[in-house]
Amino acid sequence: MAEFRVTQIRSGDHAKPKARGTLRALGLRGIGQTNTLPDRPEIRGMIARVPHLIKVETIQSDGTSASNTSGTTPAGTTSGGSPASDTES
């Protein structure tokens, strides 16, 4: 089972209250703080709410990690909710 390593990269001080609450629910209290969370739909939803404030790395069961770009959820969709495509128009 995969896990996510979530690191806060921007301050939530000037974010909306719901975004601040989401950071707290992810276990992040300040810039640079990291938390490892299970790959569950609830966690993916929280990550999708604050992609501009965090960095997400996927940790495989064998211990390797793959970093996702900022602004992209682990499911491969952009923060706007539309699927990310590999081809450019």
C-alpha positions as CSV (number, residue, x, y, z in Angstrom):
1,M,0.0,0.0,0.0
2,A,1.3,3.4,-0.9
3,E,1.6,6.3,1.4
4,F,2.0,10.1,1.0
5,R,4.8,12.2,2.5
6,V,3.2,15.7,2.7
7,T,5.4,18.7,3.4
8,Q,4.1,22.2,4.0
9,I,6.0,24.6,1.7
10,R,4.0,27.8,2.1
11,S,2.4,29.5,5.1
12,G,-1.3,29.0,5.8
13,D,-1.6,32.3,7.7
14,H,-3.2,34.2,4.9
15,A,-5.2,31.3,3.5
16,K,-8.9,30.9,4.0
17,P,-10.0,29.3,7.2
18,K,-11.0,26.1,5.5
19,A,-7.5,25.8,4.0
20,R,-5.9,26.3,7.4
21,G,-8.1,23.7,8.9
22,T,-7.2,21.3,6.1
23,L,-3.5,21.8,6.9
24,R,-4.2,21.0,10.5
25,A,-6.1,17.9,9.5
26,L,-3.1,16.8,7.5
27,G,-1.0,17.2,10.6
28,L,1.0,20.2,9.3
29,R,1.5,23.2,11.7
30,G,4.3,25.1,9.9
31,I,6.5,25.5,6.9
32,G,8.9,22.7,6.5
33,Q,6.9,20.3,8.6
34,T,6.4,16.8,7.1
35,N,3.8,14.1,7.8
36,T,3.4,10.6,6.3
37,L,-0.2,9.7,5.6
38,P,-2.0,6.6,4.1
39,D,-3.3,6.6,0.6
40,R,-7.0,6.9,1.2
41,P,-9.7,8.9,-0.6
42,E,-10.1,11.3,2.4
43,I,-6.4,12.1,2.4
44,R,-6.5,12.6,-1.4
45,G,-9.4,15.0,-1.0
46,M,-7.6,17.1,1.6
47,I,-4.5,17.2,-0.6
48,A,-6.6,18.4,-3.5
49,R,-7.9,21.3,-1.3
50,V,-4.4,22.8,-0.6
51,P,-2.0,21.9,-3.4
52,H,-0.6,25.5,-3.5
53,L,0.6,25.1,0.1
54,I,2.1,21.6,0.1
55,K,4.5,19.3,-1.6
56,V,3.4,15.6,-2.0
57,E,5.7,12.6,-2.5
58,T,4.3,9.1,-3.0
59,I,6.1,6.4,-1.0
60,Q,5.7,2.9,-2.4
61,S,5.6,-0.1,-0.2
62,D,9.3,-1.0,-1.2
63,G,10.5,2.3,0.3
64,T,11.0,4.3,-2.9
65,S,9.5,7.7,-3.4
66,A,8.3,9.6,-6.4
67,S,7.8,13.3,-6.1
68,N,4.7,15.0,-7.6
69,T,4.9,18.5,-8.9
70,S,3.3,21.2,-6.8
71,G,-0.3,21.9,-7.8
72,T,-1.0,18.3,-8.9
73,T,-2.9,15.9,-6.8
74,P,-1.7,12.2,-6.5
75,A,-4.7,11.1,-8.6
76,G,-3.1,13.0,-11.6
77,T,-5.7,15.8,-11.8
78,T,-4.8,19.4,-11.6
79,S,-6.1,21.6,-8.8
80,G,-9.0,22.7,-11.0
81,G,-10.4,19.2,-11.1
82,S,-9.9,18.5,-14.8
83,P,-7.8,15.4,-15.8
84,A,-4.1,16.1,-16.6
85,S,-3.2,15.1,-20.1
86,D,0.2,14.0,-21.4
87,T,-0.3,15.6,-24.8
88,E,-0.1,19.3,-25.4
89,S,-2.4,21.0,-28.0
